Amino acid sequence: MKNLMNLFVLIAFAVFGTAAFAAMNGPTGLALDAKGNLYVANFNSNQILIYSPQHQLLKSKFVTPDLSGPIAVAVDPLGNLWVANFKSSAITQYDNRGHELSSVSNGVSSPTGMAMDGAANLWVINGASALAIFDANGTLTRSADAGIIPGASTLTSVAAFDGAIGIGNNSETFQMYETPFIAYGGAGGVLMPARKGVAVAYDNTGDLWIAESDGTVYIYESLNLISLGYSPSGMVIDSVHKLAYFSNNLANRVDVYTTSGKYVTTIH
């Protein structure tokens, strides 16, 4: 049956081309590779869409039956794509040609967010209330439930940069940890009350971007920068091209702004 489904995908792509898989349908997680290509997790249609830095749809090779509710994506230093699948409670890894390299299910439970740190460790939010960390080989190295993370009950997203970890929380708190795990138990964590961080992302300077449930976007310890008017389901910052991407899973689009807050375009 799996081979038959793969054959169907290949035939559809050959006949209809990119247009067969072009429409966004519940876009959630976003990621960028070293070339500035944008990866979009298409949750409802079980696809990964890839766009060039000029926002042109590329022929996506990441359309396989193994994608099941893709909700978060990350690109490792080798250019491999990691996908967190909410429905199948699995993380799948693909090379840059679209071939599946591995699948991880141990320690994964209805993931809602994922980020990769500088050591290629994967930080995964399980069931919106727990964290798990996997090494570069996909092996579970540590997990922590909500009771260890102060105030954590509705975790939404996670971002990583050079040893700093940002965790979005939709229950009026936001956590930022300067050193992984030292903060567990309360030491070393910074709590910011009354800021609902539904999406978080770092730029390449280490500044932490936070998007709230009302669509307000700001940089940590800075003034509000953007007002989206909706609660974004994903966010990623392209510091090279000075662009910020925000996915809207209800409107089936990704909005593009400059990092100074000016609207640029919308990708459908």
Buried (B, 14 or more C-beta within 10 A) or exposed (E): EEEEEBEEBEEEBEEEEBEBBBBBBBBBBBBBBEEBBBBBBBBBBBBBBBBEBEBEBEEBBBBBBBBBBBBBBBBBEEBBBBBBBBEBBBBBBBEBEBEBEEBBEEBBBBBBBBBBBEEBBBBBBBBBBBBBBBEBEBEBEBBBEBEBBBBBEBBBBBBBBEEBBBBBBBBBBBBBBEEBBEBBEEEBBEBBEEBBBBBBBBBEEEBBBBBBBEBBBBBBEEEEBBEBEBBBBBBBBBBEBEBBBBBBBEEBBBBBBEBEBEEBEEBE
